[in-house]
Amino acid sequence: MLLNILAVGDVVGEGGLDILSRRLDGLRQETQANFVVVNGENASGVGITPAQARRILEAGADVITLGNHTWNRLQIGDYLDKEARILRPANYAGRVPGRGMGIYPCKGLRIAVLNLMGRAELNSNLDNPFKMANSLLRSGGSDLALVDFHAEATSEKGAMGWFLDGKVQAVWGTHTHVPTADCQILPRGTGFVTDLGMTGPSRSVLGIKPENSINLFMGGLPRRYEEAEGNCKLNACLFTIDTEKKRCTGVRRADIQE
């Protein structure tokens, strides 16, 4: 059986939530996606609230993954413990709410989704994501495994893809909000893309008003980031998996631009 997995890039602000709510169902039908994973860590700009998480699930996501802004909206803590369909990075050090891996039913199969976060240029106060991936995968209990690796450095994302080649069926990067053109199938059958991109305002710098970023790089005083206005885009990739051979057979971009 061929299984289609749709992975959606970081949802940014109200604009990202809006286009996801309006367009995800149609994209799911167009791509014949059987299972959808959405990164939602920027739904509030920085962080996500329980209400925003519910909007993403209602839009058609089967699983929500997060990242370095997980704790910017502290009210998400209790929700992470209660809702199994939302994951935070598994390699946060210490005792924190929620879980970093879940196993979900789909077409008679058990799909494991792992959420991991990189350490290079992002957050050094984390457990090693490579060792954490091995530890979680050894726990078993699934037929297929997918990984959202939320990381800054493209080299770290690439290394994770090759490290997990043959151990999981798909690895995709999130966090940097810029879609990459390197969709590929690695030698042992793992589908990989360095970054999905983002779901939010198109005419922006990573979803925020360009003047906010210009001010930062020109040495101005810190300002609260403001979501950009105007038309939005939805960045996503489709992974097709042969469930008998447990190999990815196709990876392609599935973007929407309004």
Secondary structure, 3 states (H helix, E strand, C coil): CEEEEEEECEEEHHHHHHHHHHHHHHHHHHHCCCEEEEECCECCCCCCCHHHHHHHHHHCCCEEECCCCHHHCCCHHHHHHHCCCECCCCCECCCCCCCCEEEEEECCEEEEEEEEECCCCCCCCECCHHHHHHHHHHCCCCCEEEEEEECCCHHHHHHHHHHCECCECEEEEECCCCCCCCCEECCCCCEEECCCCEEEECCCECCECHHHHHHHHCCCCCCCCCECCCCEEECEEEEEEECCCCEEEEEEECCEEC
